[in-house]
Every structure is written in C-alpha cells, then in structure tokens.
C-alpha cells in the first residue's frame, strides 16, 4: 500500500483547495470531483478525465472498483482539509477542463436544447444538468453571468451528469439565436406571461427547439422573451407564486423530449 499523506502542510492540499474558487479553477484548468458518484462518472467518461485521485485508507477498501488509477492515499484530516464539503466519503479527484463543444455544431446536431440566462444558483444548475441528461435534452447553453458549471456545488448537484451532457458557457442570446436560425431551430421563451400553455404548445412542438429560461430572481427579461419565436407558460394553481427554476426546466424537458421521442 502507498504511504499515507498526513501533513496538513502538504502542497497537495493547497492545489486542491484552490479548485474551490473560480480563479483557481481557471488558473489550473481543472476542477473537483468529490465523492464516489462523481469519481465514477469521471472514471468512465472520455470527457474531463481525472488528473489526480485522492482517497483515504477506508475509501481504498470501500470503493476499490472505482480506483482505475493509483490514488494518493491521505489521512482523514487531510481529506477533510481538501474537500469543499463536510463529508466527501473519503474520495475525490482533480479533473481536466476540456474544451467545450462548438455552438454551431451543437445546434446542428440537436433537436432539444436548454438555454439559461444568468442562472446563479449552483444547486439549480446542477439539477438542470442532471434532468437534461436523464430526460433527453441534447445540450445546455449558459449565458454570460451564469454560475460556473465547474463549481463544486454544481458538480455535486449534477450527480455525474456533468460528464455526459454537452454544455457551453458564455454564449450571448443573440449569438445563440443566430446559430439556431441557421439550422431552423425555434426559440421558446419560458415566461409566466406566455401566450401558450406548455400542454398546448407541446402538441405543435417544432422538430428542433431551444427553450429559454430566465434566472431565479427576475425571470426572463422582456427584451429576450419578445425576440423568441414563441412564448410559453406553465399554468399553475391559483395562489402559487412560481415554480423553482430547476423544477420548471425538468417539466419542460420531459414534455418536449417525450413529444419528440417517447421516453421508455
């Protein structure tokens, strides 16, 4: 067995902790995968490959099947100092931030995309990544000003889907519209003042669609909504103020994906 790293002054701790921040991730061109679910996804995927694996002695035994590469074995205290959560379950990895897909190729190859305008809650973004992957969307596009998809909270909330769903960052709405129009992909603004209900719109869903969502606090700006091909709402019971963004996205993705190709 490898010797156990016990020093809380180890440079490995500083290297890993730097990835808790956007600045650190950008400088290293890496991000963190924490816990067995994320590490397993990274191990099996061709994207965002593991650059260094860390595990406690207990994790070596518990998650032996995940250890495709030799880990640096660390003490429980060192693992706690490295992790961004109280319980990383004794295993984490640093992963390479690969180049992201080309926007024009993504719109050309996809029938169902999601665009999030200035989403700022990491839990919501991670959940949308997870729902989009599970329910059949082909990709996710993020506007400038959105939360970093490589932030630890997003990675955890995605439950491994970060490694499976194509996504692009820092795409202006007008840039998306230009790319979508070139391949006859229709834009659908999800807004409380939408002219059509989701139930009715799904009956006439275009063959290629990108659904546009606003951020958690302010929704979708009017100047964006009015430039979309369609404005659609999710009807709610009287007295309900709004749906959580990730919940709304999951409902839309399921309905649209099932209309295009029934989920079984």
Phi and psi restraints in degrees (value plus and minus 20) as a CYANA .aco file:
   2 UNK   PHI     -82.7   -42.7
   2 UNK   PSI     132.0   172.0
   3 UNK   PHI     -85.5   -45.5
   3 UNK   PSI     132.3   172.3
   4 UNK   PHI    -112.9   -72.9
   4 UNK   PSI     108.4   148.4
   5 UNK   PHI     -99.5   -59.5
   5 UNK   PSI      98.1   138.1
   6 UNK   PHI    -138.0   -98.0
   6 UNK   PSI     -35.0     5.0
   7 UNK   PHI     -94.5   -54.5
   7 UNK   PSI     106.2   146.2
   8 UNK   PHI     -98.7   -58.7
   8 UNK   PSI     -19.3    20.7
   9 UNK   PHI    -122.1   -82.1
   9 UNK   PSI     -13.6    26.4
  10 UNK   PHI     -81.7   -41.7
  10 UNK   PSI     118.5   158.5
  11 UNK   PHI     -83.7   -43.7
  11 UNK   PSI     -39.4     0.6
  12 UNK   PHI     -81.7   -41.7
  12 UNK   PSI     -56.7   -16.7
  13 UNK   PHI     -84.4   -44.4
  13 UNK   PSI     -66.8   -26.8
  14 UNK   PHI     -82.6   -42.6
  14 UNK   PSI     -59.9   -19.9
  15 UNK   PHI     -83.6   -43.6
  15 UNK   PSI     -62.8   -22.8
  16 UNK   PHI     -93.0   -53.0
  16 UNK   PSI     -64.3   -24.3
  17 UNK   PHI     -83.6   -43.6
  17 UNK   PSI     -49.0    -9.0
  18 UNK   PHI     -80.7   -40.7
  18 UNK   PSI     -47.2    -7.2
  19 UNK   PHI     -98.0   -58.0
  19 UNK   PSI     -23.5    16.5
  20 UNK   PHI     -91.6   -51.6
  20 UNK   PSI     -39.7     0.3
  21 UNK   PHI    -130.0   -90.0
  21 UNK   PSI     132.8   172.8
  22 UNK   PHI     -81.5   -41.5
  22 UNK   PSI     -62.2   -22.2
  23 UNK   PHI     -80.7   -40.7
  23 UNK   PSI     -63.6   -23.6
  24 UNK   PHI     -86.3   -46.3
  24 UNK   PSI     -61.2   -21.2
  25 UNK   PHI     -84.3   -44.3
  25 UNK   PSI     -59.9   -19.9
  26 UNK   PHI     -86.8   -46.8
  26 UNK   PSI     -62.3   -22.3
  27 UNK   PHI     -85.5   -45.5
  27 UNK   PSI     -60.8   -20.8
  28 UNK   PHI    -108.8   -68.8
  28 UNK   PSI     -36.3     3.7
  29 UNK   PHI      36.6    76.6
  29 UNK   PSI      19.9    59.9
  30 UNK   PHI    -159.6  -119.6
  30 UNK   PSI     147.8   187.8
  31 UNK   PHI    -168.1  -128.1
  31 UNK   PSI     155.5   195.5
  32 UNK   PHI    -122.3   -82.3
  32 UNK   PSI     119.0   159.0
  33 UNK   PHI    -135.1   -95.1
  33 UNK   PSI      95.0   135.0
  34 UNK   PHI    -134.6   -94.6
  34 UNK   PSI     112.1   152.1
  35 UNK   PHI      72.2   112.2
  35 UNK   PSI     141.9   181.9
  36 UNK   PHI     -84.1   -44.1
  36 UNK   PSI     -54.0   -14.0
  37 UNK   PHI     -85.2   -45.2
  37 UNK   PSI     -66.5   -26.5
  38 UNK   PHI     -88.3   -48.3
  38 UNK   PSI     -62.0   -22.0
  39 UNK   PHI     -84.5   -44.5
  39 UNK   PSI     -59.3   -19.3
  40 UNK   PHI     -83.4   -43.4
  40 UNK   PSI     -63.2   -23.2
  41 UNK   PHI     -81.6   -41.6
  41 UNK   PSI     -62.2   -22.2
  42 UNK   PHI     -86.0   -46.0
  42 UNK   PSI     -56.7   -16.7
  43 UNK   PHI     -86.0   -46.0
  43 UNK   PSI     -58.8   -18.8
  44 UNK   PHI    -106.4   -66.4
  44 UNK   PSI     -39.5     0.5
  45 UNK   PHI    -109.3   -69.3
  45 UNK   PSI     134.7   174.7
  46 UNK   PHI    -108.0   -68.0
  46 UNK   PSI     -29.5    10.5
  47 UNK   PHI    -118.7   -78.7
  47 UNK   PSI     129.9   169.9
  48 UNK   PHI      30.3    70.3
  48 UNK   PSI      37.2    77.2
  49 UNK   PHI     -88.6   -48.6
  49 UNK   PSI     134.0   174.0
  50 UNK   PHI     -88.2   -48.2
  50 UNK   PSI     110.8   150.8
  51 UNK   PHI    -120.7   -80.7
  51 UNK   PSI     -48.9    -8.9
  52 UNK   PHI    -176.1  -136.1
  52 UNK   PSI     114.2   154.2
  53 UNK   PHI    -130.5   -90.5
  53 UNK   PSI     118.0   158.0
  54 UNK   PHI    -144.9  -104.9
  54 UNK   PSI     118.8   158.8
  55 UNK   PHI    -171.0  -131.0
  55 UNK   PSI     127.9   167.9
  56 UNK   PHI    -101.4   -61.4
  56 UNK   PSI     148.6   188.6
  57 UNK   PHI     -80.8   -40.8
  57 UNK   PSI     -59.8   -19.8
  58 UNK   PHI     -84.5   -44.5
  58 UNK   PSI     -59.9   -19.9
  59 UNK   PHI     -88.0   -48.0
  59 UNK   PSI     -49.9    -9.9
  60 UNK   PHI     -77.2   -37.2
  60 UNK   PSI     -58.0   -18.0
  61 UNK   PHI    -100.8   -60.8
  61 UNK   PSI     -67.6   -27.6
  62 UNK   PHI     -87.1   -47.1
  62 UNK   PSI     -56.6   -16.6
  63 UNK   PHI    -138.6   -98.6
  63 UNK   PSI      16.5    56.5
  64 UNK   PHI     -78.0   -38.0
  64 UNK   PSI     -51.6   -11.6
  65 UNK   PHI     -91.1   -51.1
  65 UNK   PSI     -37.3     2.7
  66 UNK   PHI    -107.5   -67.5
  66 UNK   PSI     -34.0     6.0
  67 UNK   PHI    -105.2   -65.2
  67 UNK   PSI      54.9    94.9
  68 UNK   PHI     -94.0   -54.0
  68 UNK   PSI     -44.2    -4.2
  69 UNK   PHI    -142.2  -102.2
  69 UNK   PSI     135.2   175.2
  70 UNK   PHI     -87.3   -47.3
  70 UNK   PSI     103.1   143.1
  71 UNK   PHI    -105.9   -65.9
  71 UNK   PSI     141.3   181.3
  72 UNK   PHI    -105.6   -65.6
  72 UNK   PSI     101.0   141.0
  73 UNK   PHI    -104.3   -64.3
  73 UNK   PSI     108.2   148.2
  74 UNK   PHI    -146.5  -106.5
  74 UNK   PSI     139.4   179.4
  75 UNK   PHI     -95.0   -55.0
  75 UNK   PSI     145.9   185.9
  76 UNK   PHI     -80.9   -40.9
  76 UNK   PSI     -57.1   -17.1
  77 UNK   PHI     -88.4   -48.4
  77 UNK   PSI     -59.8   -19.8
  78 UNK   PHI     -85.8   -45.8
  78 UNK   PSI     -62.0   -22.0
  79 UNK   PHI     -80.8   -40.8
  79 UNK   PSI     -62.3   -22.3
  80 UNK   PHI     -83.6   -43.6
  80 UNK   PSI     -56.9   -16.9
  81 UNK   PHI     -90.5   -50.5
  81 UNK   PSI     -50.9   -10.9
  82 UNK   PHI     -97.8   -57.8
  82 UNK   PSI     -57.4   -17.4
  83 UNK   PHI     -95.7   -55.7
  83 UNK   PSI     131.5   171.5
  84 UNK   PHI    -110.8   -70.8
  84 UNK   PSI     -21.8    18.2
  85 UNK   PHI    -145.7  -105.7
  85 UNK   PSI     143.2   183.2
  86 UNK   PHI     -87.6   -47.6
  86 UNK   PSI     -52.9   -12.9
  87 UNK   PHI    -153.5  -113.5
  87 UNK   PSI      79.6   119.6
  88 UNK   PHI    -110.3   -70.3
  88 UNK   PSI     -12.6    27.4
  89 UNK   PHI      39.8    79.8
  89 UNK   PSI       5.4    45.4
  90 UNK   PHI      59.3    99.3
  90 UNK   PSI     -10.7    29.3
  91 UNK   PHI    -167.5  -127.5
  91 UNK   PSI     113.9   153.9
  92 UNK   PHI    -174.3  -134.3
  92 UNK   PSI     143.2   183.2
  93 UNK   PHI    -163.8  -123.8
  93 UNK   PSI     129.9   169.9
  94 UNK   PHI    -113.3   -73.3
  94 UNK   PSI     120.5   160.5
  95 UNK   PHI    -149.6  -109.6
  95 UNK   PSI     128.7   168.7
  96 UNK   PHI     -96.0   -56.0
  96 UNK   PSI     118.6   158.6
  97 UNK   PHI    -108.8   -68.8
  97 UNK   PSI      76.1   116.1
  98 UNK   PHI     -90.8   -50.8
  98 UNK   PSI     146.5   186.5
  99 UNK   PHI     -82.3   -42.3
  99 UNK   PSI     120.7   160.7
 100 UNK   PHI    -108.0   -68.0
 100 UNK   PSI     143.9   183.9
 101 UNK   PHI     -81.8   -41.8
 101 UNK   PSI     139.6   179.6
 102 UNK   PHI     -99.7   -59.7
 102 UNK   PSI     113.7   153.7
 103 UNK   PHI     -79.7   -39.7
 103 UNK   PSI     -67.4   -27.4
 104 UNK   PHI     -83.7   -43.7
 104 UNK   PSI     -56.4   -16.4
 105 UNK   PHI     -89.1   -49.1
 105 UNK   PSI     -57.8   -17.8
 106 UNK   PHI     -85.9   -45.9
 106 UNK   PSI     -64.9   -24.9
 107 UNK   PHI     -87.3   -47.3
 107 UNK   PSI     -55.9   -15.9
 108 UNK   PHI     -87.8   -47.8
 108 UNK   PSI     -57.2   -17.2
 109 UNK   PHI    -108.6   -68.6
 109 UNK   PSI     -27.8    12.2
 110 UNK   PHI    -132.5   -92.5
 110 UNK   PSI     130.6   170.6
 111 UNK   PHI    -124.8   -84.8
 111 UNK   PSI     -40.2    -0.2
 112 UNK   PHI    -163.6  -123.6
 112 UNK   PSI      94.2   134.2
 113 UNK   PHI    -144.7  -104.7
 113 UNK   PSI     138.8   178.8
 114 UNK   PHI    -141.1  -101.1
 114 UNK   PSI     112.7   152.7
 115 UNK   PHI    -139.3   -99.3
 115 UNK   PSI     106.5   146.5
 116 UNK   PHI    -131.5   -91.5
 116 UNK   PSI     102.8   142.8
 117 UNK   PHI    -114.5   -74.5
 117 UNK   PSI      89.9   129.9
 118 UNK   PHI      35.0    75.0
 118 UNK   PSI      21.7    61.7
 119 UNK   PHI     -85.1   -45.1
 119 UNK   PSI     113.4   153.4
 120 UNK   PHI    -146.3  -106.3
 120 UNK   PSI     -19.5    20.5
 121 UNK   PHI    -120.5   -80.5
 121 UNK   PSI      98.0   138.0
 122 UNK   PHI     -82.3   -42.3
 122 UNK   PSI     -54.0   -14.0
 123 UNK   PHI     -85.3   -45.3
 123 UNK   PSI     -60.7   -20.7
 124 UNK   PHI     -83.6   -43.6
 124 UNK   PSI     -65.4   -25.4
 125 UNK   PHI     -83.1   -43.1
 125 UNK   PSI     -64.3   -24.3
 126 UNK   PHI     -81.3   -41.3
 126 UNK   PSI     -60.0   -20.0
 127 UNK   PHI     -87.4   -47.4
 127 UNK   PSI     -58.5   -18.5
 128 UNK   PHI     -85.0   -45.0
 128 UNK   PSI     -61.7   -21.7
 129 UNK   PHI     -76.9   -36.9
 129 UNK   PSI     -64.7   -24.7
 130 UNK   PHI     -85.4   -45.4
 130 UNK   PSI     -64.9   -24.9
 131 UNK   PHI     -86.9   -46.9
 131 UNK   PSI     -62.8   -22.8
 132 UNK   PHI     -81.4   -41.4
 132 UNK   PSI     -61.7   -21.7
 133 UNK   PHI     -86.2   -46.2
 133 UNK   PSI     -66.6   -26.6
 134 UNK   PHI     -90.7   -50.7
 134 UNK   PSI     -52.6   -12.6
 135 UNK   PHI    -123.2   -83.2
 135 UNK   PSI     -19.8    20.2
 136 UNK   PHI      87.6   127.6
 136 UNK   PSI     -11.4    28.6
 137 UNK   PHI     -90.3   -50.3
 137 UNK   PSI     133.0   173.0
 138 UNK   PHI    -116.5   -76.5
 138 UNK   PSI     -28.3    11.7
 139 UNK   PHI    -199.7  -159.7
 139 UNK   PSI     146.8   186.8
 140 UNK   PHI    -152.0  -112.0
 140 UNK   PSI     114.5   154.5
 141 UNK   PHI    -141.6  -101.6
 141 UNK   PSI     113.9   153.9
 142 UNK   PHI    -135.9   -95.9
 142 UNK   PSI     119.5   159.5
 143 UNK   PHI     -99.0   -59.0
 143 UNK   PSI     144.3   184.3
 144 UNK   PHI     -78.3   -38.3
 144 UNK   PSI     128.1   168.1
 145 UNK   PHI      66.8   106.8
 145 UNK   PSI     -18.3    21.7
 146 UNK   PHI    -106.0   -66.0
 146 UNK   PSI     139.7   179.7
 147 UNK   PHI     -83.5   -43.5
 147 UNK   PSI     128.7   168.7
 148 UNK   PHI     -88.6   -48.6
 148 UNK   PSI     101.0   141.0
 149 UNK   PHI     -86.5   -46.5
 149 UNK   PSI     -33.7     6.3
 150 UNK   PHI    -115.0   -75.0
 150 UNK   PSI     -17.1    22.9
 151 UNK   PHI     -83.8   -43.8
 151 UNK   PSI     124.2   164.2
 152 UNK   PHI     -73.0   -33.0
 152 UNK   PSI     -61.4   -21.4
 153 UNK   PHI     -86.1   -46.1
 153 UNK   PSI     -55.3   -15.3
 154 UNK   PHI     -88.0   -48.0
 154 UNK   PSI     -66.3   -26.3
 155 UNK   PHI     -78.7   -38.7
 155 UNK   PSI     -64.3   -24.3
 156 UNK   PHI     -84.6   -44.6
 156 UNK   PSI     -65.8   -25.8
 157 UNK   PHI     -86.6   -46.6
 157 UNK   PSI     -44.5    -4.5
 158 UNK   PHI     -93.6   -53.6
 158 UNK   PSI     -34.4     5.6
 159 UNK   PHI      32.8    72.8
 159 UNK   PSI      19.7    59.7
 160 UNK   PHI      74.7   114.7
 160 UNK   PSI     -33.9     6.1
 161 UNK   PHI     -88.9   -48.9
 161 UNK   PSI     -39.6     0.4
 162 UNK   PHI     -75.1   -35.1
 162 UNK   PSI     -52.5   -12.5
 163 UNK   PHI    -102.2   -62.2
 163 UNK   PSI     -28.3    11.7
 164 UNK   PHI    -133.0   -93.0
 164 UNK   PSI     -56.7   -16.7
 165 UNK   PHI    -111.8   -71.8
 165 UNK   PSI     104.3   144.3
 166 UNK   PHI     -82.5   -42.5
 166 UNK   PSI     117.7   157.7
 167 UNK   PHI    -167.2  -127.2
 167 UNK   PSI     135.4   175.4
 168 UNK   PHI    -153.0  -113.0
 168 UNK   PSI     125.8   165.8
 169 UNK   PHI    -136.1   -96.1
 169 UNK   PSI     143.1   183.1
 170 UNK   PHI      37.8    77.8
 170 UNK   PSI      23.2    63.2
 171 UNK   PHI    -125.3   -85.3
 171 UNK   PSI      97.3   137.3
 172 UNK   PHI     -87.0   -47.0
 172 UNK   PSI     130.0   170.0
 173 UNK   PHI     -76.1   -36.1
 173 UNK   PSI     -64.6   -24.6
 174 UNK   PHI     -83.7   -43.7
 174 UNK   PSI     -55.4   -15.4
 175 UNK   PHI     -85.1   -45.1
 175 UNK   PSI     -62.0   -22.0
 176 UNK   PHI     -82.8   -42.8
 176 UNK   PSI     -65.5   -25.5
 177 UNK   PHI     -80.7   -40.7
 177 UNK   PSI     -62.1   -22.1
 178 UNK   PHI     -80.7   -40.7
 178 UNK   PSI     -66.0   -26.0
 179 UNK   PHI     -86.2   -46.2
 179 UNK   PSI     -61.9   -21.9
 180 UNK   PHI     -85.6   -45.6
 180 UNK   PSI     -62.4   -22.4
 181 UNK   PHI     -84.0   -44.0
 181 UNK   PSI     -51.2   -11.2
 182 UNK   PHI     -86.2   -46.2
 182 UNK   PSI     -41.6    -1.6
 183 UNK   PHI    -138.0   -98.0
 183 UNK   PSI      -2.0    38.0
 184 UNK   PHI      37.9    77.9
 184 UNK   PSI      20.4    60.4
 185 UNK   PHI    -113.4   -73.4
 185 UNK   PSI     105.0   145.0
 186 UNK   PHI    -107.4   -67.4
 186 UNK   PSI     125.1   165.1
 187 UNK   PHI    -121.7   -81.7
 187 UNK   PSI     113.8   153.8
 188 UNK   PHI    -143.9  -103.9
 188 UNK   PSI      93.4   133.4
 189 UNK   PHI    -101.9   -61.9
 189 UNK   PSI     104.7   144.7
 190 UNK   PHI    -112.4   -72.4
 190 UNK   PSI      90.0   130.0
 191 UNK   PHI    -166.9  -126.9
 191 UNK   PSI     127.3   167.3
 192 UNK   PHI     -82.7   -42.7
 192 UNK   PSI     -40.0     0.0
 193 UNK   PHI    -120.7   -80.7
 193 UNK   PSI      -1.9    38.1
 194 UNK   PHI     -77.7   -37.7
 194 UNK   PSI     125.3   165.3
 195 UNK   PHI     -92.0   -52.0
 195 UNK   PSI     -52.5   -12.5
 196 UNK   PHI    -133.5   -93.5
 196 UNK   PSI     130.9   170.9
 197 UNK   PHI    -102.9   -62.9
 197 UNK   PSI     136.7   176.7
 198 UNK   PHI     -79.2   -39.2
 198 UNK   PSI     -61.0   -21.0
 199 UNK   PHI     -79.4   -39.4
 199 UNK   PSI     -63.5   -23.5
 200 UNK   PHI     -93.7   -53.7
 200 UNK   PSI     -59.5   -19.5
 201 UNK   PHI     -86.5   -46.5
 201 UNK   PSI     -57.4   -17.4
 202 UNK   PHI     -79.2   -39.2
 202 UNK   PSI     -47.9    -7.9
 203 UNK   PHI     -86.7   -46.7
 203 UNK   PSI     -44.3    -4.3
 204 UNK   PHI    -142.0  -102.0
 204 UNK   PSI      11.0    51.0
 205 UNK   PHI     -78.7   -38.7
 205 UNK   PSI     108.2   148.2
 206 UNK   PHI     -81.8   -41.8
 206 UNK   PSI     139.7   179.7
 207 UNK   PHI     -86.5   -46.5
 207 UNK   PSI     -49.8    -9.8
 208 UNK   PHI    -150.1  -110.1
 208 UNK   PSI     103.6   143.6
 209 UNK   PHI    -159.2  -119.2
 209 UNK   PSI     127.0   167.0
 210 UNK   PHI    -145.9  -105.9
 210 UNK   PSI     101.3   141.3
 211 UNK   PHI    -111.8   -71.8
 211 UNK   PSI     111.4   151.4
 212 UNK   PHI    -126.9   -86.9
 212 UNK   PSI     103.9   143.9
 213 UNK   PHI    -137.7   -97.7
 213 UNK   PSI     121.8   161.8
 214 UNK   PHI    -108.2   -68.2
 214 UNK   PSI    -197.9  -157.9
 215 UNK   PHI    -104.3   -64.3
 215 UNK   PSI     154.5   194.5
 216 UNK   PHI     -84.7   -44.7
 216 UNK   PSI     -58.1   -18.1
 217 UNK   PHI    -107.4   -67.4
 217 UNK   PSI     -58.1   -18.1
 218 UNK   PHI    -136.5   -96.5
 218 UNK   PSI     -25.3    14.7
 219 UNK   PHI      49.9    89.9
 219 UNK   PSI    -177.3  -137.3
 220 UNK   PHI    -113.1   -73.1
 220 UNK   PSI     106.4   146.4
 221 UNK   PHI     -78.5   -38.5
 221 UNK   PSI     123.4   163.4
 222 UNK   PHI     -78.5   -38.5
 222 UNK   PSI     -57.0   -17.0
 223 UNK   PHI     -85.4   -45.4
 223 UNK   PSI     -43.5    -3.5
 224 UNK   PHI    -105.9   -65.9
 224 UNK   PSI     -66.9   -26.9
 225 UNK   PHI     -75.6   -35.6
 225 UNK   PSI     -64.7   -24.7
 226 UNK   PHI     -91.4   -51.4
 226 UNK   PSI     -37.0     3.0
 227 UNK   PHI    -108.0   -68.0
 227 UNK   PSI     -27.3    12.7
 228 UNK   PHI     -99.6   -59.6
 228 UNK   PSI     138.4   178.4
 229 UNK   PHI     -88.8   -48.8
 229 UNK   PSI     -51.8   -11.8
 230 UNK   PHI    -161.2  -121.2
 230 UNK   PSI     132.2   172.2
 231 UNK   PHI    -142.4  -102.4
 231 UNK   PSI     101.7   141.7
 232 UNK   PHI    -148.9  -108.9
 232 UNK   PSI     124.7   164.7
 233 UNK   PHI    -145.0  -105.0
 233 UNK   PSI     137.5   177.5
 234 UNK   PHI    -121.5   -81.5
 234 UNK   PSI      90.5   130.5
 235 UNK   PHI     -87.2   -47.2
 235 UNK   PSI     124.9   164.9
 236 UNK   PHI    -152.2  -112.2
 236 UNK   PSI     142.8   182.8
 237 UNK   PHI     -85.1   -45.1
 237 UNK   PSI     130.3   170.3
 238 UNK   PHI     -78.1   -38.1
 238 UNK   PSI     117.0   157.0
 239 UNK   PHI      77.6   117.6
 239 UNK   PSI     -38.3     1.7
 240 UNK   PHI    -102.5   -62.5
 240 UNK   PSI     109.9   149.9
 241 UNK   PHI     -97.2   -57.2
 241 UNK   PSI     -70.9   -30.9
 242 UNK   PHI    -188.5  -148.5
 242 UNK   PSI     148.6   188.6
 243 UNK   PHI    -120.0   -80.0
 243 UNK   PSI     130.3   170.3
 244 UNK   PHI     -78.0   -38.0
 244 UNK   PSI     122.5   162.5
 245 UNK   PHI     -77.1   -37.1
 245 UNK   PSI     -66.7   -26.7
 246 UNK   PHI     -85.1   -45.1
 246 UNK   PSI     -54.8   -14.8
 247 UNK   PHI     -86.7   -46.7
 247 UNK   PSI     -65.4   -25.4
 248 UNK   PHI     -79.0   -39.0
 248 UNK   PSI     -65.2   -25.2
 249 UNK   PHI     -82.2   -42.2
 249 UNK   PSI     -61.4   -21.4
 250 UNK   PHI     -82.5   -42.5
 250 UNK   PSI     -62.2   -22.2
 251 UNK   PHI     -81.6   -41.6
 251 UNK   PSI     -64.3   -24.3
 252 UNK   PHI     -86.8   -46.8
 252 UNK   PSI     -66.3   -26.3
 253 UNK   PHI     -81.4   -41.4
 253 UNK   PSI     -63.8   -23.8
 254 UNK   PHI     -82.9   -42.9
 254 UNK   PSI     -67.2   -27.2
 255 UNK   PHI     -82.9   -42.9
 255 UNK   PSI     -66.3   -26.3
 256 UNK   PHI     -89.4   -49.4
 256 UNK   PSI     -64.7   -24.7
 257 UNK   PHI     -83.7   -43.7
 257 UNK   PSI     -60.2   -20.2
 258 UNK   PHI     -88.5   -48.5
 258 UNK   PSI     -51.2   -11.2
 259 UNK   PHI     -90.8   -50.8
 259 UNK   PSI     -56.1   -16.1
 260 UNK   PHI     -95.6   -55.6
 260 UNK   PSI     -62.3   -22.3
 261 UNK   PHI    -176.2  -136.2
 261 UNK   PSI      86.0   126.0
 262 UNK   PHI     -68.4   -28.4
 262 UNK   PSI     111.4   151.4
 263 UNK   PHI    -103.3   -63.3
 263 UNK   PSI     106.5   146.5
